[in-house]
């Protein structure tokens, strides 16, 4: 193949543009605001739908509109312990007079008909959800069902019409629809809006992530992942502080959601992915952005790059034309390599969402102030982000993620065997598990993106993330499961993480490899990995077929 036939390598173009100059830094700042904002929405149900203390109203001893939560006769009036104490009460003796006394009740119990809440801050009091724990935890499950619906839709939008449009659409719709929760008049309306909010905005972070890594060459992906992870941590801390400041759920919603409407300005300020435009053959638009970036960065592109860029349309469309004849998913279904990666990546995502959100949700149940606990659990994520930044480009993606899954699995399983008297050890293991799963979650975004081609990257990443939402759908129910079997959630967290680590052995290392642009590119790279992994002796090439 002659020089005149050589197609443009997007990684070379990104290197020539410079990756930490004015154009890129401006876009990093714009994209960094996305995870910061999303951290306020991702699991805000842990506070907005949090449990609050409540007790039975005893009409024989107090008025129907009583607001006195504590009373001297309550110990005698409310029988049982724990949840039973909140849902049942002792039957008063006939003729008991107000104020009731210790001898005015029988040992017989009857269900409560009305409740008095210690606080009206959450939807539990607002919509009278006393003794209906399943309705409270269902909010988190419905939230994640919305993510399952959203991700493939917006992944298609991103790969078909562009990363920028998908990002702006997701962010703006999330702000608009989410704000409606503040005006909910019933539990059913609140849950419906929670679902629609997530359907609208769940794909914002994948779109921001993909747009960010497609601005870069292969040697800067780790730093970008770390940057977005830090912004998520800062956003999580801000979320906890705002939730502590604006404790009434309607006020909190009206404070944090409307600002997302400002993301509509990204239509004018945020450029489309150059790499995506090139794979779509839209060379004129790509050239405009490239020239703008070169001017802002004060760089001059080589003559060879300019020649390739101005003639890129016919060069990059060969594989793309073949793929488009059958459709993207037709090609995916016919590729054993891509299908196997889809299955493995999907389990990684199920594990990450299940354990990550499960540990975050359970953090508010730890001893102490729930806002402080949440900030502590979020803060330790910095350790995971920094660790990834230091090791992903040194020891590789596979080894890093394998260690993270195993450490998380062992820590979570160990929690089930820690006596309640050693609460400090359980908390330490809890934090170690949270750091490890955060490291895996942060790394899996990059690793999954590197395994799939540009033309289908968001669709396939969205598909894996969609299936992964099975884990986040189940995660909000873990506190309810712990009521019956206290150690089981930790054991489930650990078991799924260990299995994910085992599956990590079946995929190739992507360190120092270029991003594939088409499905055929991904298959060629897989064949190269097999060839490199195969022993030199004849007849042994098949030993490397597990490197998918």
C-alpha positions in Angstrom: 0.0 0.0 0.0 1.4 3.3 -1.1 1.7 6.5 1.0 -1.1 8.0 -1.0 -3.5 5.3 0.3 -2.6 5.7 4.0 -5.7 6.7 6.0 -5.6 9.3 8.8 -4.9 7.9 12.2 -7.0 9.9 14.7 -4.5 9.2 17.5 -1.8 10.8 15.5 -4.0 13.8 14.8 -4.8 14.2 18.5 -1.1 14.1 19.3 -0.3 16.8 16.8 -3.1 19.0 18.2 -1.6 18.8 21.7 -3.7 17.4 24.5 -3.3 19.8 27.4 -3.4 23.2 25.7 -6.1 25.9 25.5 -8.6 24.1 23.3 -8.5 20.9 25.3 -8.4 22.5 28.7 -11.5 24.6 27.9 -13.4 21.4 26.8 -12.2 19.5 29.9 -13.6 22.3 32.1 -17.0 22.1 30.2 -17.1 18.3 30.4 -16.0 18.3 34.0 -19.1 20.2 35.0 -21.2 17.3 33.8 -20.1 14.7 36.4 -20.1 17.4 39.1 -23.8 18.1 38.4 -24.8 14.4 37.9 -23.4 13.5 41.4 -26.3 15.5 42.8 -28.8 13.4 41.0 -27.4 9.9 40.7 -28.5 8.5 44.1 -30.2 11.5 45.8 -33.0 9.1 46.8 -30.7 8.0 49.7 -31.7 11.3 51.4 -34.9 12.3 49.6 -36.5 8.9 50.3 -34.7 8.3 53.5 -36.4 6.8 56.5 -37.5 9.1 59.3 -38.6 8.2 62.9 -42.3 7.8 63.3 -44.7 6.3 65.8 -48.3 5.3 66.1 -50.9 7.9 66.9 -52.8 6.7 70.0 -56.2 8.5 69.7 -57.3 7.3 73.2 -54.4 9.3 74.7 -53.9 12.2 72.4 -55.7 14.4 70.0 -55.8 13.5 66.3 -53.8 16.5 65.3 -51.2 16.1 68.1 -47.7 17.3 67.2 -46.0 16.0 70.4 -43.7 13.3 69.1 -42.4 12.2 72.6 -44.8 11.7 75.5 -44.3 10.0 78.9 -46.9 7.3 78.3 -45.4 6.1 74.9 -43.3 3.4 76.4 -46.4 1.8 77.9 -48.5 2.4 74.8 -46.2 1.0 72.1 -45.5 -2.7 72.5 -42.8 -4.8 70.8 -39.5 -3.5 69.5 -38.0 -2.2 66.3 -40.3 -2.0 63.3 -43.2 -3.7 65.3 -43.1 -0.9 67.8 -43.7 1.6 64.9 -46.5 -0.4 63.3 -48.4 -1.8 66.2 -49.6 -0.5 69.6 -51.1 -1.9 72.8 -54.8 -1.8 73.2 -55.9 0.7 75.9 -58.1 -0.4 78.7 -61.7 0.7 78.5 -62.2 4.0 80.1 -58.6 5.2 79.9 -58.5 8.9 80.4 -56.0 11.5 79.1 -53.2 11.7 79.9 -52.7 8.0 79.8 -50.6 6.2 82.4 -48.5 3.0 82.5 -51.5 0.9 83.8 -53.9 2.0 81.1 -52.9 -0.6 78.5 -53.3 -4.3 78.0 -50.7 -6.7 76.5 -52.8 -7.2 73.4 -51.5 -5.5 70.2 -53.4 -3.9 67.4 -52.2 -2.4 64.0 -51.7 1.3 63.9 -54.1 3.4 61.8 -52.3 6.7 61.8 -48.7 7.8 62.4 -46.9 10.9 63.7 -43.5 11.7 62.1 -40.5 13.2 63.8 -39.6 15.0 60.6 -41.4 16.0 57.4 -38.2 16.3 55.4 -38.5 13.2 53.1 -41.2 11.6 51.0 -41.8 9.1 53.8 -43.6 11.7 55.9 -44.9 13.7 52.9 -46.7 10.8 51.3 -47.4 8.8 54.6 -45.3 5.8 53.8 -45.1 4.5 57.4 -44.7 0.8 57.7 -44.4 0.5 53.9 -40.6 0.1 53.7 -40.9 -1.5 50.2 -42.3 1.7 48.8 -39.4 3.7 50.1 -36.8 1.4 48.7 -38.7 1.0 45.4 -37.8 4.6 44.6 -34.2 3.6 44.1 -35.2 0.6 42.1 -37.4 2.6 39.8 -34.6 5.1 39.3 -32.3 2.4 38.1 -35.0 0.8 35.9 -35.1 4.2 34.1 -31.4 3.9 33.5 -31.8 0.5 32.0 -34.3 2.0 29.5 -32.3 5.2 28.8 -28.9 3.9 28.1 -29.5 2.0 24.8 -31.7 4.8 23.5 -29.2 7.6 24.2 -26.4 5.3 23.1 -28.0 5.1 19.7 -28.6 8.8 19.6 -24.9 9.4 20.4 -23.6 7.0 17.7 -26.2 8.2 15.2 -26.4 11.9 15.7 -23.3 12.8 17.8 -21.9 12.8 21.3 -22.6 16.5 21.8 -26.3 16.2 21.0 -26.7 13.2 23.3 -24.9 15.0 26.1 -26.9 18.3 25.8 -30.2 16.4 25.4 -29.6 14.2 28.5 -28.4 17.1 30.8 -31.2 19.5 29.8 -34.0 16.9 30.0 -32.7 15.7 33.4 -32.8 19.2 34.8 -36.3 19.9 33.4 -38.0 16.6 34.3 -36.2 16.2 37.6 -37.5 19.6 38.8 -41.0 18.3 38.5 -40.4 16.1 41.5 -40.7 19.1 43.7 -44.3 19.5 42.6 -45.4 15.9 43.2 -48.8 15.6 44.9 -48.6 11.8 45.5 -46.2 9.0 45.9 -47.2 7.6 42.5 -46.5 10.9 40.8 -43.1 11.1 42.5 -42.1 7.6 41.4 -43.3 8.3 37.8 -41.2 11.5 37.6 -38.2 9.7 39.1 -38.4 7.1 36.3 -38.9 9.7 33.6 -36.0 11.8 35.0 -33.6 8.9 34.7 -34.8 7.9 31.3 -34.0 11.4 30.2 -30.7 11.9 31.8 -29.0 8.6 32.6 -26.8 8.7 29.5 -25.2 12.1 30.3 -22.1 10.7 32.0 -21.3 8.1 29.3 -21.7 10.8 26.6 -19.4 13.1 28.6 -16.9 10.3 29.1 -16.8 9.2 25.5 -16.6 12.7 24.2 -13.6 13.3 26.6 -11.5 10.3 25.7 -12.2 10.9 22.0 -10.4 14.2 22.3 -7.3 12.4 23.4 -4.5 10.2 22.2 -4.1 6.8 23.8 -1.5 8.0 26.3 -3.8 10.5 28.1 -7.0 8.4 28.6 -6.1 7.5 32.2 -5.6 11.1 33.3 -8.9 12.1 31.8 -10.6 9.2 33.6 -9.0 10.4 36.8 -10.2 14.0 36.2 -13.8 12.9 35.7 -13.6 10.7 38.8 -12.4 13.6 40.9 -15.2 15.8 39.6 -17.7 13.1 40.6 -16.2 13.0 44.1 -16.4 16.8 44.4 -20.0 16.7 43.2 -20.8 14.0 45.8 -19.4 16.1 48.6 -21.4 19.1 47.4 -24.5 16.9 47.2 -24.2 15.8 50.8 -23.6 19.4 52.0 -26.6 20.7 50.1 -28.8 17.8 51.3 -27.7 18.7 54.9 -28.4 22.4 54.3 -31.7 22.0 52.4 -33.2 19.0 54.3 -36.8 19.4 53.0 -36.8 17.3 49.8 -38.8 19.8 47.7 -36.4 22.7 48.5 -33.4 20.5 47.7 -34.9 19.6 44.3 -35.5 23.2 43.4 -32.0 24.1 44.4 -30.0 21.4 42.5 -32.1 20.6 39.4 -32.8 23.8 37.5 -29.1 24.7 37.0 -28.8 21.8 34.6 -30.9 23.7 32.1 -27.8 25.8 31.5 -26.2 22.9 29.7 -28.2 23.9 26.6 -25.4 26.5 26.1 -23.1 23.6 25.2 -24.7 23.6 21.8 -22.6 26.7 21.1 -19.5 26.1 23.4 -18.8 22.4 23.2 -17.5 20.9 19.9 -18.5 17.6 18.5 -16.1 14.6 18.7 -13.5 14.9 15.9 -13.0 11.1 15.9 -16.8 10.5 15.6 -17.1 13.0 12.7 -14.2 11.3 10.9 -15.8 7.9 11.2 -19.0 9.3 9.8 -17.2 10.8 6.8 -18.1 14.4 7.8 -14.7 15.8 6.9 -15.8 19.4 6.5 -17.1 19.6 10.0 -14.1 17.8 11.4 -11.8 20.0 9.5 -13.4 23.2 11.0 -13.0 21.9 14.5 -9.4 20.7 13.9 -8.4 24.1 12.5 -10.1 25.9 15.4 -8.2 23.6 17.8 -4.9 24.2 16.1 -5.4 27.9 16.2 -6.3 28.0 19.9 -3.4 25.6 20.7 -1.0 27.6 18.5 0.2 24.5 16.7 0.8 23.8 13.0 -0.3 20.4 11.6 2.0 18.5 9.4 1.5 18.5 5.6 0.9 14.8 5.7 -1.9 15.1 8.3 -3.5 17.9 6.4 -3.4 15.9 3.2 -4.9 12.9 5.0 -7.5 15.0 6.7 -8.8 16.6 3.5 -9.1 13.3 1.8 -10.2 11.2 4.8 -13.8 10.6 3.6 -13.0 7.9 0.9 -10.3 6.4 3.1 -12.3 5.6 6.2 -15.6 4.6 4.6 -14.4 1.2 3.3 -15.0 -0.8 6.4 -17.9 1.5 7.4 -19.7 0.8 4.1 -19.4 -2.9 4.6 -20.8 -2.6 8.1 -23.6 -0.4 7.2 -25.0 -2.8 4.6 -26.2 -5.1 7.3 -26.6 -2.6 10.1 -24.5 -2.2 13.2 -26.1 -4.9 15.3 -26.1 -7.4 12.5 -22.4 -7.1 12.4 -22.1 -7.3 16.1 -24.2 -10.5 16.2 -21.9 -12.0 13.6 -18.8 -11.2 15.5 -18.0 -13.8 18.1 -15.3 -11.5 19.5 -17.6 -8.6 20.1 -20.4 -10.8 21.4 -18.1 -12.4 23.9 -16.8 -9.0 25.0 -20.4 -7.8 25.4 -21.3 -10.7 27.7 -18.2 -10.3 29.9 -18.4 -6.5 30.0 -22.0 -6.7 31.0 -21.2 -8.8 34.1 -18.5 -6.3 35.0 -21.0 -3.5 34.8 -23.6 -5.5 36.8 -21.0 -6.1 39.5 -19.8 -2.4 39.6 -23.3 -0.9 39.8 -24.6 -3.5 42.3 -21.6 -3.2 44.7 -20.9 0.5 44.2 -24.4 1.7 44.8 -25.2 -1.0 47.4 -22.3 0.2 49.5 -23.2 3.9 49.0 -26.8 3.3 49.9 -25.9 1.3 53.0 -23.5 4.0 54.1 -26.3 6.1 55.5 -27.2 3.2 57.8 -23.8 3.2 59.5 -23.5 4.6 63.0 -23.2 8.4 63.2 -24.5 11.3 61.2 -25.8 10.1 57.8 -24.5 13.1 55.9 -21.0 12.8 57.4 -21.0 9.0 56.6 -21.9 9.7 53.0 -19.2 12.3 52.6 -16.7 9.9 54.2 -17.6 7.1 51.8 -17.4 9.5 48.8 -14.1 11.0 50.0 -12.3 7.7 50.0 -13.1 7.4 46.3 -10.3 9.8 45.8 -7.9 7.1 46.8 -9.3 4.9 44.0 -9.1 7.6 41.4 -5.5 8.6 42.3 -4.5 4.9 42.4 -5.9 4.3 38.9 -4.1 7.4 37.6 -0.8 6.0 38.9 -1.1 2.3 37.9 -3.4 1.9 34.8 -0.7 3.1 32.5 2.0 1.2 34.3 0.7 -2.3 35.2 -2.1 -2.2 32.7 -5.9 -2.3 32.7 -6.4 -6.0 33.3 -4.1 -6.3 36.3 -5.4 -3.2 37.9 -9.1 -4.2 37.6 -8.4 -7.8 38.5 -6.8 -6.7 41.8 -9.6 -4.2 42.5 -12.3 -6.8 42.0 -10.5 -9.4 44.2 -9.8 -6.9 47.0 -13.4 -5.7 47.0 -14.7 -9.3 47.0 -12.5 -10.4 49.9 -13.3 -7.3 51.9 -17.1 -7.6 51.5 -17.1 -11.3 52.2 -15.0 -10.8 55.3 -17.5 -8.2 56.7 -20.0 -11.1 57.1 -17.7 -12.8 59.6 -16.8 -9.7 61.7 -18.5 -9.7 65.2 -20.7 -6.7 65.9 -18.4 -5.8 68.8 -15.6 -5.1 66.2 -17.6 -2.4 64.4 -14.4 -0.5 63.6 -13.1 -3.4 61.7 -16.3 -3.8 59.8 -16.2 -0.1 58.9 -12.6 -0.4 57.8 -13.4 -3.4 55.5 -16.4 -1.5 54.3 -14.3 1.5 53.2 -11.6 -0.8 51.6 -14.4 -2.5 49.6 -15.8 0.9 48.6 -12.3 2.1 47.4 -11.7 -1.1 45.4 -15.1 -1.1 43.7 -14.7 2.6 42.9 -11.4 1.8 41.3 -13.0 -1.0 39.3 -15.9 1.2 38.3 -13.7 4.1 37.2 -11.4 1.8 35.2 -14.2 -0.2 33.6 -15.5 2.9 31.8 -12.1 3.3 30.0 -11.5 -0.5 29.5 -14.9 -1.1 28.0 -14.5 2.0 25.7 -11.2 0.7 24.5 -12.6 -2.8 23.7 -15.3 -1.5 21.4 -15.0 0.4 18.0 -15.8 4.1 17.6 -18.7 3.6 15.3 -20.5 1.5 17.9 -18.7 2.7 21.1 -21.5 4.5 22.8 -24.1 1.9 21.7 -22.1 -1.0 23.0 -21.0 0.8 26.1 -24.6 1.8 26.6 -25.7 -1.8 26.2 -23.2 -3.0 28.8 -24.2 -0.2 31.1 -27.9 -1.0 30.5 -27.5 -4.6 31.5 -25.4 -3.4 34.4 -28.4 -1.5 35.7 -29.7 -4.9 36.9 -27.2 -4.5 39.7 -28.3 -1.0 40.6 -31.9 -2.1 40.4 -31.3 -4.7 43.0 -28.9 -2.6 45.2 -31.6 -0.4 46.8 -33.3 -3.5 48.1 -30.2 -4.7 50.1 -31.2 -2.7 53.3 -34.5 -4.5 53.2 -32.8 -7.8 52.8 -30.5 -7.0 55.7 -33.5 -6.7 58.0 -34.0 -10.5 57.6 -30.4 -11.7 57.0 -27.9 -9.1 58.2 -24.8 -10.7 56.6 -26.3 -11.6 53.2 -25.8 -8.3 51.4 -22.1 -8.2 52.1 -21.7 -11.8 51.0 -23.6 -11.0 47.7 -21.4 -8.0 47.1 -18.2 -10.0 47.6 -19.3 -13.0 45.5 -20.2 -11.0 42.5 -16.9 -9.0 42.7 -14.9 -12.2 42.8 -16.6 -13.6 39.8 -16.0 -10.4 37.9 -12.3 -10.7 38.7 -12.2 -14.2 37.3 -13.8 -13.0 34.0 -11.1 -10.4 33.7 -8.7 -13.2 32.7 -10.6 -13.7 29.4 -10.0 -10.3 27.8 -7.0 -8.7 26.2 -4.8 -5.9 27.6 -5.5 -2.6 25.9 -2.6 -0.6 27.3 -0.7 1.3 24.5 -3.2 0.3 21.8 -5.1 2.6 19.5 -8.8 2.8 19.7 -10.5 0.7 17.0 -12.8 2.7 14.7 -14.8 -0.1 13.1 -15.8 -3.7 14.1 -13.2 -5.0 11.7 -10.6 -2.9 13.4 -11.5 -4.5 16.7 -11.3 -8.0 15.2 -7.9 -7.2 13.6 -6.6 -6.0 17.0 -7.9 -9.1 18.7 -6.1 -11.3 16.1 -2.9 -9.3 16.8 -3.4 -10.0 20.6 -3.8 -13.7 19.9 -0.7 -13.8 17.8 1.4 -12.0 20.4 0.0 -14.3 23.2 0.6 -17.5 21.2 3.7 -19.6 21.9 6.2 -19.6 19.0 6.1 -23.4 18.7 4.1 -24.6 15.7 0.6 -25.9 16.3 0.1 -24.0 19.5 -1.7 -20.9 18.3 -5.0 -22.1 19.5 -3.8 -21.8 23.1 -4.4 -18.1 23.0 -8.0 -18.2 21.8 -9.3 -17.1 25.2 -7.9 -13.6 24.6 -11.0 -12.1 23.2 
